[in-house]
Amino acid sequence: MRDLADRNAELAGKLTEARAELAAERAAGAALRQVIAELSLELHQAREELAATGNVTRLPARPRTGGV
């Protein structure tokens, strides 16, 4: 009977650890989803800005002179 009680206590501890790990993973997943959403929005805005300025002819860059 003592073995069962020890095993029960061991499994209860492991369950507590697993629940804590699951909560941490869920929090990390939520944070990653938030970052993805924000980056997606920024990418969409950058594409819109690029499309708006895409009709402008860009001048070639001046060659840099070696100096300083």
Secondary structure, 3 states (H helix, E strand, C coil): CHHHHHHHHHHHHHHHHHHHHHHHHHHHHHHHHHHHHHHHHHHHHHHHHHHHHCCCCCCCCCCCCCCC
